[in-house]
Amino acid sequence: MKIEPSKRLQSLPAYAFKEINDKVAALRASGVKAIDFGVGDPSEPTPDFVVNALVEAAKKHVLTGYPSYVGLKEFRVAAADYMKRRFGVTLDPEKEISSNIGSKEAIFNFSEAFVDPGDVVICPSPGYPPMKTGTFFAEGTPFYAPLLKENNFLIDYKAIPEEIAKKAQIIWTNYPNSPTGAVADKNYYKGLIEWARKYDIVIAADEGCYIDIYFDEAPISILQAADELGLGREGIIAFYSLSKRNNMTGYRVGFVAGDEGVVNVYKLLKTNIDSGTPNIIQEAAIKALENDVHVGQMRELYKEKAKILINGLRAIGLEAEMPKATFYIWQKVPAGMTDVEFAKKLLDPEIGIVVTPGSLISDECDYNGRKINPGAGYVRFALMPTLEEINEAAIKLAKIKI
C-alpha cells in the first residue's frame, strides 16, 4: 500500500520552529550546552494558584462529560470581566465571546470559516505560521504584507494593491507583535478599521498572546480602539491565549472576542472541529484571568532578561533596542552577514546560543514594486532561558568577533 501525504500537506514548508528544535537537539547530542533563545515556550512554571485550581476542578468535574463547544459560562464571564478590567471593553459573554483550544488551533482553523477557493488572506511577514498554513488548507491565497522598520513594523495597508484588497476576506494583525515587539496605537487602528470596512475585510487580531507583556505603556486592544473611537466592532475579532500571560502553553486554552456576527461564524466552525476545552482547564483559566499580580511579576522578569541581553549585544557593537512589548528581541545582524550566517556563528560550540533567523519565519513580499524578505538581516531572540543562562549568554557573546 502506498502511503503518502496529500498534495496540500506536501506543499507546506517545514514548520520553522520544528527545525529550531532539531538544531537544539543536535547541539546537545554533541555534548554542547545550548542556551536556547529559539522557540517562545516559557521556561517559568505555571503559577501554583492555577495548578491548585486545576486539581480542585478535576475533583469537581469527575462526572461532567464533554465540555461546551463555546466554553463554560463562568469562563466566558471571566473573559468578559478581564476585557472590561484591562481595556474598558464591555462584551456580552453569550454573544461576543467563545472559548478556544489555544491560539494556534483557533488561528489555523479560522480561515475555514470565511475563505473559499481563490479568496485572499492578508498575512504579516514575518508572522505566525498558522495564519498562512490555515489559508492554504482553506484553499485560499495568502498575500504577505511586510513588517518593516521604516513603518514601525506596522502593516502598511495603504500599500496593498486594490485588486488584492477586493479579493481579501481576512487581514491578520498581531500587536503586540512577534517577533518585532512593535505595538499599534489608536490612530493606526482607526485607519486600518476604516480601510478594512471599505473592502468588507474581516480583521482577525492575534493580540492576546503578548498584550500583557509590556515594558512601558500598556498596549491597547483593537476592540478598545474601536469602542473609544465610536467605530463599533463590526467585522473585528480578537484572539486571546493564556499560554504566555500565565505560562500555560500546555493547557491549550484561550478565547475569541468581538463582533457577534464573526464570533457566531467562528462558533459554527468550532463545533465541527473540536469538542471544546476541558472543563478542568477552563476552571484553572478562570483563576489565571482573574489574577493580575502574576503577569506583573512576569513582566518584571522579562524586562530584566531583556536588559541583560541587550547590554550583551551592545557590548559587541550591535544596535539593540528594548522592545515595547512581548518577550522577543528582533535584532539586526552585523553588517556584512546574513541572518543565517549570524545564527550559525552563534551555534559555534564555544558560544552555543540558539536563535531564529528572521528569513526563516518570513515570506517574500511584493511591496511598492519590489520583492523583499522583511526578515532577512534579523534574528529573533526569545527570552526563554533563565536569568542565569541569559547572564551566561551575555558573557559568551563577548567571544564573537564581528
N, C-alpha and C positions, 0 to 999 in steps of 0.2 A: 504493500500500500504506500502510495506516495504522500508524504506529509510535508506540506509547505504553507507558510503564512499567506494571507490574502495580499493581493496587489496593493491594497490600501495600506496595510501594515508594512509591507516591504518598502513602500515609498517614503516612509518616515526616516529621518536621520536618527542615529543613535542618540538616546536620551543623554544630554550633556552631563548631568550630574552623576549618571552611572559611570561614565568614563573617568570622572574625577575620583570616584570611589575605587575604581580599578587601579588607578595610578597610586593611590594611597596604600592599597593592599600590597602592590608590588614593592613599594619602597620599604614597607615594614617587613615584608618577607625576606628582604635582603639584609635585615638587621639594623636598618636606619630608623631612628626615632623621627617620625613625621609630625610636624606641627601643622595641623590641618585647618586652613582657612578656606577650604574649597566649598563645602556644602553647608547651607544655612540651617543646620539642625542643632538647636540649643543644647549645650553640654551641662547646663544647670538643671537640677532636678525639678520635677513638678512639685509645687509647694504642698506642705503637709496638709493644710486645710482642704485642699482639693482631693488628695488621696483619702483622707478620713471621710469626706463626703461620699466618695466612691464606694468605700467599704460599707457604710451605712445604707447606701442606696441598693447595694447588692442584696442585703437582707430584706429591704422593703419591697423589692420587685421580684422576689423569688418565684412568684406565680403570675407575673404580669403578662407574659406572652409578647407578641410582636409589638413594637412601638408604633406611634403615629407616624405617618409618612411626612407630615409637616412639622412635627415636634410637639412635645408636651406643651400644654397651655402655659404651665408655670415657666417653662424655658423661654417661650416666646414673650411672655410678660417681662421676664428678666432681661431679655434682649432689648425690649422697648424701653425699659427703665434705664438701661445703660445708655442707649442712644439719647434719651432725654437728659440724663445727668451729664453726659460728656459733650453733647453737641447742641442741646436745646431743641432737638428734633422730636416732635410728637408723632408716634406711629401707632396704628391700630394693630395689636398683636394677632387679631383674627384675619385681617385682610392684607396687611402690608409687610408681614414677616413670615419666613419659613425657615426651619432648621436646614442644615446641610450636613453632609458627612465629610466635611473638610473642604477647603478651598480648591484643592487640585481637582477633586471629583466634580465639584459644582461648576468650576470654570470649564473643564473639558467638556462636560455634557451640555452646557448652556447653549452652544451653537445649534444643537439638535432641535431646540425649541423654536428657533426663528429662521434658520438658514435652509434654503432649498438649493439644489444643484445649480451652480453658476453664480449664486449670490456672493457678495464680497463681505469680508470681515476685516476691519482695520485693526491691526495689532502693533503695539510699540516694539521697536527694536533698538537695543536689547529688550527682551521681555520674557515673561514666564512661559515656558514651552507649551503648557496645555491650552493657551489661547490659540495658538496656531494648529496644534495637533487636533484639538477639538473641531476646528474649522475644517481640516482635511477629512475627518471622519463624517462630518455632516455634508460632505461633498461641496463645500464652499471653497472660495479662493481667498487666501489671506493677502492683504495689501499691507506692506510693512512701512510704518512711519518712524523715521529715525529720531532718537533722543540725542540731541547734540548740545554741547556746552554753550554754543552761541545762542541757543534758545532756552537756556537754563534747564535743559533736559526735559522740556515740556513738548508734547506733540504739537507740531506746527500744523494745526488742522486747516489753516487757510491755504497751505501749500498742497493739500490733497487735491488732485485733479477732479474736476466736476464730474467727469464720466465715471470715476471711481465712486464718488460720493453718491451718485444717483443709483448705483448698484449695491451700495453698502446697506446691510441690515443691522450691524453692530459695530460700535467702536469701543475697544478696550482701553481703559486707562488704569494706571497703577501709581497712585500717590497717597502716601509716601512711596517713593519708587525704589524697587530693587532692579538694578544694582546701584543706581546713581546717588541715592539718598535725597533726591530732589522732592520738594513739596509744591503743591499748587495752591494759589490763593483765590479769593472770591472773584476777582476780576477775570482771572483766567477761566474759571468755571462758568462765569456769565457768558463769555464769548463762545465757549465750547457748547454749552447747552443751546444757545440760540442757533449756532451753526448746525448742530445735530438735528434740531427740530425742523429746520429748513428742508432737510433731506429725509425726514422720517427715519432717523437712525437711532436705535436704542443705545444709550450709554451704559456700558457694563463696567462699573468702577470696582476694581480689586483694590480696596483701600484698607480693609480691616486687619490685614496681617501685621502691619507695622505702624498703624496710626497712633498707637500709644507708646511707641518707642521713638522719642524725640529728645533733643538736647537744648532747645531754646524755647521758642514759641510753639504751643500745641497745634499740630496740623488740623485743618478743618475737614469735615466730610462734604462731599458734593451735595448731599441732601441738606446739610446745614446751609450751604451757599445758596441752593435753590430756594429754600424757605426764606432766608433773610433778604434775598433779592426779589421776593414776590413772584418767582417764576414757576412755582409748583414743582412737583416731582414726576410729571408725566414723562414716560419714556426713560426713566432712570432707575437702575437697580444697583445696589452696593453689596459687595461680598465681604463677609467677616469671618474670621477664624480665630480660635483661641490658641493655635499652635505656638505662636511666637510671643503673644501677650503674656501667657501663663505657663510657658514651657510644656505645652500639651500636644506636641506633634503626633504622638502615638494614639491619642484619643479620638482623632478624626471627628471633630465637632466644630460647628460654627453656625452662621445664619446668613440669609439674604434679606435685604430690606429695601423698600422703595415703592414705586408706582404699583398700585393694586393690580392693574391690568397685566403688567410684566410679571409680577410675583405669581399671579394666577396661572400664567402660562408655564412658569417655572415649576409650580406645584404639579401641574398636569404631566409635565415631563418626568418629574421626580418619582411619581407614583408608578411609572412604568419601568423605572431603572433600579431603584433600591427599595429596601424595606424599612428605611428610617434609621436614625441614630439611636442606639440602645438607650433605654430609659436611664440606666445607671450612669451612663456617660453624661446625659443631659443634666441629671441631678448634680453631678460634680461640676459641670459647666456653669450651672446657676451660681454656685458659690464663687467660681472664678470671676464671673461677670460682676458680681456684687463687690468684689474686693479691689480697691484702687491702690492699696498700700503695697501689695506685692509688685505690681507693674512699676510703681515708683522706684522701688528698690532695684528692679532690673534696669531701668533707665540709668540709674547712677552707676551700676556695674558696667554697662556697655559704654557709658561716657568715659569711665576710667580706662577701659580697654582701648577705646579709640585714641585717647590722648597718648598712651604709651606707644602704640603702633605708629601713629602719625609722627611722633618725635623720632622714632627709629627710621622712618622713611625720609624725613627731612635731614637726618644726620648723614645720609649718603647722597645728598644733593637733589632729592626729588621735591617737587612742589606738591605737598599733601595738604588737603583741606578737610576740616571737620565736617562730616555730613550733617544735614539739617535733621534727618530722621533715619530710621532703620538701623540695623546693625551691620551695615556694609560700608566699605570704603572703596570707591571707584577710582582707582589710581592710574594716572597717566604713567606709561613706562618710560625708561630713559631714552633720550634721543639716539637714533641710530639702531634701535632694537624693535622687533615686532613684539606683540603681546605674548605670542607663543614662545619666542626666544627668551623673553624675560622670565616667563613661568618655568621654562626648562632650567634656566640658570638658578632659580630658587630651589629646584629639586636636586641640585648638587648635594651629594651625601654630607658635605661639611655644613650645609645650611639646612636642608630637609624641610623647607617651607612649601606647603601646597596652596596654590591659588587657582582661580578660574580665569583662563584667558578670555578677554572680552569678546574676541571674534567667535569663540565657541558658543556663546549664548546670544549671538546677534545674527540677523539675516540681512542680506544685501538689500538696499533700498534704492528706489528711484526718487530722487529729491531734487527739485528745481533743475531738471535736465541732466543730472549726473548720477552715476551709480556709486553708492558708498556703503561700506560696512561700518556702522557707527560704533561698534565695539572694538574695532581694530585700534591698537595702540593703548588699550586699557587692560588692567587686570582687576578682578574683584577679590577683595579680602572680606570674608565673613567672620565676624568677631566671635567665633565659637570656642576657640581654645580658652583654657583657664587663664587667670591673671598671671600665674607663674609661667605658663607657657608663652604668653604674649611678651612678658619681660625677656624670656629666653630668645624669642624670635627677634626682638629689637636688637639684642646683642649679636645674634647671628647675622642680621642684615649688615652689620658693620664690616663683615668679611667680603662683601660684594664690591668688586671693582668695576665702576662704570665710567 
